[in-house]
Structure formats: C-alpha cells, structure tokens
Amino acid sequence: RLIVLVFVPLPIATACSVLQLHAWAHLRHLAHGHSQPIAQIEAQHISPWRNPQAIQVGLLVLPMAGLVAAVLERSVPGGLCLAVMVAAILPALLGIIVLEEPMLEALRPRRLLQFIKGLGIAYVPFSLAVALGVAALALGSLVARPTSLAVLLAASYCFVLGHAAAGRVLYTARDRIGLATFDVATPVDLAGRLVAAQV
C-alpha cells in the first residue's frame, strides 16, 4: 500500500508538471512577440526535473490553498474574502515567475504591484485567460473517467489555449511592464528594409 501511495501519484504529478510547463512556454513565446504558437519545445523546457518553475509555483500555491482551507473551516466569510484576495494576486505571481524572474521577486509586494499596475486594465483579461484555462482543466479532470482520454485532451488543450491568450495580452502591454520582445518582422517589414538597404 505504501508503494502505491508513493509511486502512483508520481506519474500524475509529472504529467501535470509537463502540461504546466508546456502551457507556460506558449505564454512566454507569445508574450515575447511571436505571432504564431510555438512549433517545437525543447525537452529541457518542459521537464519538471530540469525546469523548476512548476515546483516553484507549487510551493507558492499549495500553502495559499491550505491557508484558505484553514480559514474557511473557522469562518466562511473570512475564507471567501481570503480566496478572492488570493485569486486576485495569483495571476501576477504566475506571470512574474513564468517570465523567468526569480521566485523571490514574485513574493515582493512592490514587484507584484508594479506588475499589476503596469498591465493596468489588461490585468483583467490576463487573469481571466489564465483562470478560464485552469477552470477548463479542473472541470475536465473532475468529470472525466479514467478512460475518457478525449475529455482530458480537450481540457488540456483549453488549458494551453488560455495561457496562449494570456501571453498575447502581456505582449500588448509589453512596454508598460518592461517586457523584452523579439523583433518579429512581417514580409512587408522585410521588403521595406530591403528597399532601404538598396537605397
């Protein structure tokens, strides 16, 4: 029984971590200015054993979830208020870590406020995109049976799609949050540069 308790959750946790890292890679890719979703991701970026981001987010989220649950047991109104506060800042925590800043930066109130203030009204669609992706995955996991592979795949796709949408929102606010972007030139841009070079 101990072996089952230890080794059965391990593949599930690994699969969830790979999915998280895959979604975050898409978010980062689009936030940096690419117009198309990432075509190929190197294994080192989605391996939970080589990329610590999933573990870092888990270390932040699990204590928060435990605190909310503990407060809910004592006071439902207090627990709900705390849950709303956590839900409000969680996308900012995620955004800071996924954009490859140190985890400790996400814990600094000043950095959190700077990120939220920089996004401004765009923080609403950013948060909604992340939340809808997470909700789709959670709902799919709850309603799917072990054999319902199609439901899990659809939920996973929605999870990645939500993070991709969040990445596009970050790109629109790149100047306000100080996000470095790649110079992704369109064919028109390239033609203009070629003409300018010839002149």
Buried (B, 14 or more C-beta within 10 A) or exposed (E): EEEEEEEEEEEEEBEBBBBBBBBBBBBBBBBBBBEEEBEEEEEEBBBBEEBEBBEBBBEBBEEBEEBBEEBBEEEEEEBEEBBEEBEEBBBBBBBBBBBEEEBEBBEEEEBBEBBBEBBEEBBEBBBBBBBBBBBBBEEBBEEBEEEEEEBBEBBBBBBBBBBBBBBBBBBEBBEBBEBEEEEEEEEEEEEEEEEEEEE
